[in-house]
Amino acid sequence: MNRTDTKVLTAHVPLALAEKIDRLAERLERSRGWIVKEALTAWVEQEEERDRLTREALADVDAGQVIDHRAVQAWADSLGTGEPAPLPAAR
């Protein structure tokens, strides 16, 4: 990645977090910027996946692919018994 392919971001972080980042950078023999970039990349990917899963779930709801809460609760309650109920299906 060229220098022209990057953008500097500035953020105020709590001192304790900054100190942890410094310790990690030293232990891993990486720069503070590398640590922050790795953490930010992981967080953004996690949020993108959360958004994708949320949209997928909402599409299922819109399509009527849902399971009644009472059916799920009855199934969950049966798991501690000798004869668990069958897994409820979408209606």
TIKEVEX-318637 format. One line per 3 residues: number of its first residue (from 0); for each residue x, y, z of N, C-alpha, C, O, CB. Coordinates in nm, 2 decimals, always signed. Glycine has a CB too. Example, Ala and Ser with C-alpha at 12.3 -4.5 7.8 and 13.67 -1.06 7.14 Angstrom:
// residues 2
0> +1.32 -0.57 +0.78 +1.23 -0.45 +0.78 +1.32 -0.33 +0.78 +1.42 -0.33 +0.85 +1.13 -0.45 +0.90 ~ +1.28 -0.22 +0.71 +1.37 -0.11 +0.71 +1.29 +0.00 +0.79 +1.34 +0.11 +0.80 +1.41 -0.06 +0.57
END
This chain:
// residues 91
0> +0.09 -0.12 +0.00 +0.00 +0.00 +0.00 +0.09 +0.12 +0.00 +0.17 +0.14 +0.09 -0.10 +0.00 +0.12 ~ +0.07 +0.21 -0.10 +0.15 +0.33 -0.10 +0.10 +0.43 +0.00 -0.01 +0.42 +0.05 +0.14 +0.39 -0.24 ~ +0.18 +0.53 +0.03 +0.15 +0.63 +0.13 +0.02 +0.71 +0.07 -0.06 +0.76 +0.15 +0.26 +0.73 +0.15
3> +0.01 +0.72 -0.06 -0.10 +0.79 -0.12 -0.23 +0.71 -0.11 -0.34 +0.77 -0.13 -0.07 +0.83 -0.26 ~ -0.22 +0.58 -0.07 -0.34 +0.50 -0.06 -0.39 +0.50 +0.08 -0.47 +0.41 +0.12 -0.31 +0.36 -0.11 ~ -0.34 +0.58 +0.17 -0.38 +0.58 +0.31 -0.44 +0.72 +0.34 -0.42 +0.82 +0.27 -0.27 +0.54 +0.40
6> -0.50 +0.72 +0.46 -0.55 +0.85 +0.52 -0.53 +0.84 +0.66 -0.55 +0.74 +0.73 -0.71 +0.86 +0.48 ~ -0.48 +0.95 +0.72 -0.45 +0.96 +0.86 -0.58 +0.99 +0.93 -0.66 +1.08 +0.90 -0.35 +1.07 +0.89 ~ -0.61 +0.91 +1.03 -0.73 +0.93 +1.12 -0.68 +0.97 +1.26 -0.58 +0.91 +1.30 -0.83 +0.81 +1.12
9> -0.75 +1.05 +1.33 -0.71 +1.09 +1.46 -0.82 +1.05 +1.56 -0.94 +1.08 +1.53 -0.68 +1.24 +1.47 ~ -0.79 +1.00 +1.67 -0.89 +0.96 +1.77 -0.83 +0.98 +1.91 -0.71 +0.95 +1.93 -0.94 +0.82 +1.75 ~ -0.91 +1.03 +2.00 -0.87 +1.04 +2.14 -0.91 +0.91 +2.21 -1.03 +0.87 +2.20 -0.93 +1.16 +2.21
12> -0.81 +0.84 +2.27 -0.84 +0.71 +2.34 -0.80 +0.73 +2.48 -0.71 +0.81 +2.51 -0.77 +0.59 +2.27 ~ -0.87 +0.66 +2.57 -0.83 +0.66 +2.71 -0.68 +0.62 +2.73 -0.63 +0.54 +2.66 -0.92 +0.57 +2.80 ~ -0.62 +0.69 +2.82 -0.48 +0.66 +2.85 -0.44 +0.52 +2.87 -0.34 +0.46 +2.82 -0.43 +0.75 +2.97
15> -0.53 +0.45 +2.95 -0.51 +0.31 +2.98 -0.51 +0.22 +2.85 -0.42 +0.13 +2.84 -0.61 +0.25 +3.07 ~ -0.59 +0.26 +2.76 -0.60 +0.18 +2.63 -0.47 +0.21 +2.55 -0.41 +0.12 +2.49 -0.72 +0.22 +2.55 ~ -0.43 +0.34 +2.54 -0.31 +0.38 +2.47 -0.19 +0.30 +2.53 -0.10 +0.26 +2.45 -0.29 +0.53 +2.48
18> -0.18 +0.29 +2.66 -0.07 +0.22 +2.72 -0.07 +0.07 +2.68 +0.03 +0.01 +2.66 -0.07 +0.24 +2.87 ~ -0.19 +0.01 +2.68 -0.20 -0.13 +2.63 -0.15 -0.14 +2.49 -0.08 -0.24 +2.46 -0.35 -0.18 +2.65 ~ -0.19 -0.05 +2.40 -0.15 -0.06 +2.27 +0.00 -0.05 +2.26 +0.07 -0.12 +2.18 -0.22 +0.06 +2.18
21> +0.06 +0.04 +2.33 +0.21 +0.06 +2.34 +0.27 -0.07 +2.38 +0.37 -0.11 +2.32 +0.25 +0.17 +2.43 ~ +0.22 -0.13 +2.48 +0.28 -0.26 +2.53 +0.27 -0.37 +2.43 +0.36 -0.45 +2.40 +0.21 -0.31 +2.66 ~ +0.15 -0.38 +2.36 +0.13 -0.48 +2.25 +0.23 -0.45 +2.14 +0.29 -0.54 +2.09 -0.01 -0.47 +2.20
24> +0.24 -0.33 +2.10 +0.34 -0.29 +1.99 +0.48 -0.33 +2.03 +0.55 -0.39 +1.94 +0.33 -0.14 +1.96 ~ +0.52 -0.31 +2.15 +0.65 -0.34 +2.19 +0.67 -0.50 +2.19 +0.77 -0.55 +2.14 +0.69 -0.29 +2.33 ~ +0.57 -0.57 +2.25 +0.58 -0.71 +2.25 +0.58 -0.78 +2.12 +0.65 -0.87 +2.09 +0.46 -0.77 +2.34
27> +0.50 -0.72 +2.03 +0.49 -0.78 +1.89 +0.59 -0.72 +1.79 +0.60 -0.77 +1.68 +0.35 -0.76 +1.84 ~ +0.67 -0.63 +1.84 +0.77 -0.56 +1.76 +0.70 -0.50 +1.63 +0.75 -0.52 +1.52 +0.88 -0.66 +1.72 ~ +0.59 -0.44 +1.66 +0.51 -0.37 +1.55 +0.49 -0.23 +1.59 +0.51 -0.19 +1.71 +0.38 -0.44 +1.52
30> +0.45 -0.14 +1.50 +0.42 +0.00 +1.53 +0.29 +0.01 +1.60 +0.20 -0.08 +1.58 +0.43 +0.08 +1.41 ~ +0.27 +0.12 +1.67 +0.14 +0.15 +1.73 +0.04 +0.16 +1.62 -0.08 +0.11 +1.63 +0.15 +0.28 +1.81 ~ +0.07 +0.22 +1.50 -0.02 +0.23 +1.39 -0.07 +0.10 +1.34 -0.18 +0.08 +1.30 +0.04 +0.31 +1.28
33> +0.03 +0.00 +1.33 -0.01 -0.13 +1.28 -0.11 -0.20 +1.37 -0.20 -0.26 +1.33 +0.12 -0.22 +1.27 ~ -0.09 -0.18 +1.51 -0.18 -0.24 +1.60 -0.32 -0.18 +1.59 -0.42 -0.26 +1.58 -0.13 -0.22 +1.75 ~ -0.32 -0.05 +1.58 -0.45 +0.02 +1.56 -0.52 -0.02 +1.43 -0.64 -0.05 +1.43 -0.44 +0.17 +1.57
36> -0.44 -0.03 +1.32 -0.50 -0.07 +1.19 -0.56 -0.21 +1.20 -0.67 -0.23 +1.15 -0.39 -0.06 +1.08 ~ -0.48 -0.30 +1.26 -0.53 -0.44 +1.27 -0.66 -0.45 +1.35 -0.76 -0.51 +1.31 -0.43 -0.53 +1.34 ~ -0.67 -0.37 +1.46 -0.78 -0.37 +1.55 -0.90 -0.31 +1.48 -1.01 -0.36 +1.49 -0.76 -0.30 +1.68
39> -0.88 -0.20 +1.41 -0.99 -0.13 +1.34 -1.04 -0.22 +1.23 -1.16 -0.22 +1.20 -0.94 +0.00 +1.29 ~ -0.95 -0.28 +1.16 -0.99 -0.37 +1.05 -1.08 -0.48 +1.10 -1.18 -0.51 +1.04 -0.87 -0.43 +0.98 ~ -1.04 -0.55 +1.21 -1.12 -0.66 +1.27 -1.26 -0.61 +1.31 -1.36 -0.67 +1.29 -1.04 -0.72 +1.39
42> -1.26 -0.49 +1.37 -1.39 -0.43 +1.42 -1.48 -0.40 +1.30 -1.60 -0.43 +1.31 -1.36 -0.31 +1.50 ~ -1.43 -0.34 +1.20 -1.51 -0.30 +1.08 -1.56 -0.43 +1.02 -1.68 -0.44 +0.98 -1.43 -0.22 +0.98 ~ -1.48 -0.53 +1.00 -1.53 -0.66 +0.94 -1.64 -0.72 +1.03 -1.73 -0.77 +0.98 -1.41 -0.76 +0.93
45> -1.62 -0.72 +1.16 -1.72 -0.77 +1.25 -1.85 -0.69 +1.24 -1.96 -0.75 +1.23 -1.67 -0.76 +1.40 ~ -1.85 -0.56 +1.23 -1.97 -0.48 +1.21 -2.04 -0.51 +1.08 -2.16 -0.51 +1.07 -1.94 -0.33 +1.23 ~ -1.96 -0.52 +0.97 -2.01 -0.55 +0.84 -2.08 -0.69 +0.84 -2.19 -0.70 +0.78 -1.90 -0.55 +0.73
48> -2.02 -0.79 +0.91 -2.09 -0.92 +0.92 -2.22 -0.91 +1.00 -2.32 -0.97 +0.97 -1.99 -1.02 +0.98 ~ -2.21 -0.83 +1.11 -2.33 -0.82 +1.19 -2.44 -0.75 +1.11 -2.56 -0.79 +1.12 -2.30 -0.73 +1.32 ~ -2.41 -0.65 +1.03 -2.51 -0.59 +0.95 -2.56 -0.68 +0.84 -2.69 -0.68 +0.82 -2.45 -0.46 +0.88
51> -2.48 -0.76 +0.78 -2.52 -0.86 +0.68 -2.62 -0.96 +0.75 -2.73 -0.99 +0.69 -2.40 -0.94 +0.62 ~ -2.58 -1.01 +0.86 -2.67 -1.11 +0.93 -2.80 -1.05 +0.97 -2.91 -1.11 +0.97 -2.60 -1.17 +1.05 ~ -2.80 -0.92 +1.02 -2.92 -0.85 +1.05 -3.01 -0.84 +0.93 -3.13 -0.86 +0.94 -2.89 -0.72 +1.12
54> -2.96 -0.79 +0.82 -3.04 -0.78 +0.70 -3.10 -0.91 +0.65 -3.21 -0.92 +0.61 -2.95 -0.72 +0.59 ~ -3.02 -1.02 +0.66 -3.06 -1.15 +0.63 -3.18 -1.19 +0.72 -3.28 -1.25 +0.67 -2.95 -1.25 +0.64 ~ -3.16 -1.17 +0.85 -3.27 -1.21 +0.94 -3.40 -1.13 +0.92 -3.51 -1.18 +0.92 -3.22 -1.18 +1.09
57> -3.38 -1.00 +0.89 -3.50 -0.92 +0.86 -3.57 -0.96 +0.73 -3.69 -0.95 +0.72 -3.46 -0.77 +0.85 ~ -3.49 -1.00 +0.63 -3.55 -1.06 +0.51 -3.63 -1.18 +0.54 -3.74 -1.21 +0.48 -3.44 -1.09 +0.40 ~ -3.58 -1.27 +0.63 -3.65 -1.39 +0.67 -3.78 -1.35 +0.74 -3.89 -1.41 +0.71 -3.57 -1.47 +0.76
60> -3.78 -1.25 +0.82 -3.90 -1.20 +0.89 -4.00 -1.15 +0.78 -4.12 -1.19 +0.79 -3.87 -1.09 +0.99 ~ -3.95 -1.07 +0.69 -4.04 -1.02 +0.59 -4.10 -1.13 +0.50 -4.21 -1.11 +0.46 -3.96 -0.92 +0.50 ~ -4.03 -1.24 +0.49 -4.08 -1.35 +0.41 -4.16 -1.45 +0.49 -4.21 -1.55 +0.44 -3.96 -1.43 +0.35
63> -4.18 -1.41 +0.62 -4.26 -1.50 +0.71 -4.19 -1.62 +0.76 -4.25 -1.71 +0.81 -4.38 -1.54 +0.63 ~ -4.06 -1.63 +0.74 -3.98 -1.74 +0.79 -3.94 -1.72 +0.93 -3.83 -1.69 +0.96 -3.85 -1.76 +0.70 ~ -4.04 -1.74 +1.02 -4.01 -1.71 +1.17 -4.06 -1.83 +1.25 -4.14 -1.91 +1.20 -4.08 -1.59 +1.21
66> -4.01 -1.85 +1.37 -4.05 -1.95 +1.46 -4.11 -1.88 +1.58 -4.06 -1.79 +1.63 -3.93 -2.04 +1.50 ~ -4.23 -1.93 +1.62 -4.31 -1.87 +1.73 -4.22 -1.88 +1.86 -4.16 -1.99 +1.88 -4.44 -1.94 +1.74 ~ -4.22 -1.78 +1.93 -4.14 -1.77 +2.05 -4.18 -1.88 +2.15 -4.10 -1.95 +2.21 -4.16 -1.64 +2.12
69> -4.31 -1.91 +2.16 -4.36 -2.01 +2.26 -4.31 -2.15 +2.22 -4.28 -2.23 +2.30 -4.52 -2.01 +2.26 ~ -4.30 -2.17 +2.09 -4.25 -2.30 +2.04 -4.10 -2.32 +2.07 -4.06 -2.42 +2.11 -4.27 -2.32 +1.89 ~ -4.03 -2.21 +2.06 -3.88 -2.21 +2.09 -3.87 -2.23 +2.24 -3.78 -2.31 +2.28 -3.81 -2.08 +2.04
72> -3.95 -2.16 +2.32 -3.94 -2.17 +2.46 -3.97 -2.31 +2.51 -3.90 -2.37 +2.60 -4.03 -2.07 +2.53 ~ -4.07 -2.37 +2.45 -4.11 -2.51 +2.49 -4.00 -2.61 +2.45 -3.97 -2.70 +2.53 -4.24 -2.55 +2.42 ~ -3.94 -2.59 +2.33 -3.83 -2.67 +2.29 -3.71 -2.66 +2.39 -3.65 -2.76 +2.43 -3.79 -2.64 +2.15
75> -3.68 -2.53 +2.42 -3.56 -2.51 +2.51 -3.59 -2.57 +2.65 -3.50 -2.63 +2.71 -3.54 -2.36 +2.52 ~ -3.71 -2.55 +2.70 -3.74 -2.61 +2.83 -3.73 -2.76 +2.83 -3.70 -2.83 +2.93 -3.89 -2.57 +2.87 ~ -3.76 -2.83 +2.71 -3.76 -2.97 +2.70 -3.61 -3.03 +2.70 -3.59 -3.15 +2.72 -3.83 -3.02 +2.58
78> -3.52 -2.94 +2.67 -3.38 -2.99 +2.66 -3.32 -3.05 +2.78 -3.24 -3.14 +2.78 -3.29 -2.88 +2.61 ~ -3.37 -3.01 +2.90 -3.32 -3.06 +3.03 -3.40 -3.19 +3.07 -3.37 -3.24 +3.18 -3.33 -2.96 +3.13 ~ -3.49 -3.24 +2.99 -3.57 -3.35 +3.02 -3.51 -3.48 +2.95 -3.42 -3.47 +2.87 -3.71 -3.34 +2.99
81> -3.56 -3.59 +2.99 -3.52 -3.72 +2.92 -3.56 -3.73 +2.78 -3.50 -3.81 +2.70 -3.56 -3.83 +3.00 ~ -3.67 -3.65 +2.74 -3.72 -3.66 +2.61 -3.73 -3.52 +2.55 -3.84 -3.46 +2.56 -3.85 -3.73 +2.61 ~ -3.63 -3.47 +2.49 -3.64 -3.33 +2.43 -3.74 -3.33 +2.32 -3.74 -3.43 +2.24 -3.50 -3.29 +2.39
84> -3.81 -3.22 +2.31 -3.90 -3.20 +2.20 -3.83 -3.18 +2.06 -3.71 -3.15 +2.07 -3.99 -3.08 +2.22 ~ -3.89 -3.21 +1.95 -3.83 -3.19 +1.82 -3.80 -3.04 +1.80 -3.87 -2.95 +1.86 -3.91 -3.25 +1.71 ~ -3.70 -3.01 +1.73 -3.66 -2.87 +1.70 -3.78 -2.81 +1.63 -3.83 -2.86 +1.53 -3.53 -2.87 +1.61
87> -3.82 -2.69 +1.67 -3.94 -2.62 +1.61 -3.90 -2.58 +1.47 -3.78 -2.54 +1.44 -3.99 -2.51 +1.69 ~ -3.99 -2.58 +1.38 -3.97 -2.53 +1.24 -4.03 -2.40 +1.21 -4.13 -2.36 +1.28 -4.03 -2.64 +1.14 ~ -3.98 -2.33 +1.11 -4.04 -2.20 +1.07 -4.18 -2.23 +1.01 -4.21 -2.33 +0.95 -3.95 -2.13 +0.96
90> -4.26 -2.13 +1.04 -4.40 -2.15 +0.99 -4.42 -2.07 +0.86 -4.53 -2.07 +0.80 -4.50 -2.10 +1.09
END
